[in-house]
């Protein structure tokens, strides 16, 4: 079973900027701060600032809370793809 996380426009509950949305999308897809910085052509410190701002705006304590709250608010959705494995005899 694979879970694919997709980012959708923000709900009214949490106003996040376009750049914060981009950072969040990469966070939920398991990018590190350094990888996010390289992907978005920004500094590692800027990524850390965006992450901190997201945590404050969503009123959570850590990255796990950030992902959980994003799902709860409808900022991101989780689409689970199931693969059927057939064994031939």
N, C-alpha and C positions, 0 to 999 in steps of 0.2 A: 504494500500500500504506500503510495507516494502522496504527500500533501504539497499542494502548490499554493503559495500565498500570493494574492494579487492585491494591489493597492487601487482603491476607488476614490472618487472625490470625497472630501471630508464631510462629515455630518455637521449640523449646526452646533452640536455639543462641544466640539473642539475646533477652534480656528487655527489651522497650521498653514504656514507659508508653502509656496510651491517647492522651495529648496528643502524645507523640513520634510515635505512629502517625499521628495526624492531620496533623502537620507533614510527615512523610515522604510521605504521600499527596499533599500539595500540592507538595512538592519534585519528586516524580517526574512531576507534571503541569505542570511548568515555571513554577510561581508564584515570584515574587521574594519576598524577605524582607518587603518592605513589603506585598505582596499577601496573603501568609500572615497577617501581623499583622492586617490589616483583616478578613480572612475569619474569623479565630478570635477577634477582639476582644481581642488581646494586644499588647504592645509589640514594636517591632522588635527590641529587645535580648533579649526573652524568646525570640523566634524564633531569634535567633542562638545563644542558650544551648541550646535544644533541638537545633539543627543540630549544634552542637559535641558535645553529649552523644551524639547518634546516631553521629557519626563516631568518637568514642572507644569506644562500646559495640561497634560493628561492626569496630573496628580497621582503619579505612581512613584515607586521607590527605586526601580531598577529596570533593566532591559526586558526581563521576563514580564514584568508588570506592564511595560510599554506595549508589548505584543498583545498581551491579554486584553488590556483596555481598548486597544485599537480594534480588536475583533468585536468586543462588546459594543462599542460605539458605531460599528459599521464602517470604520475608516478602511479596514481591510477585510477581505473575506477569505475563507479557506475552502478550496475545492479539493476534495479527496478523490483520487483516481485509484480504483481497484483494478488489479490485474488478475485475470483468471488463469490459473495454471492447470493444464490438463495433462494427466499422465496416461500415456498410451500403453496398453498391455498387449 
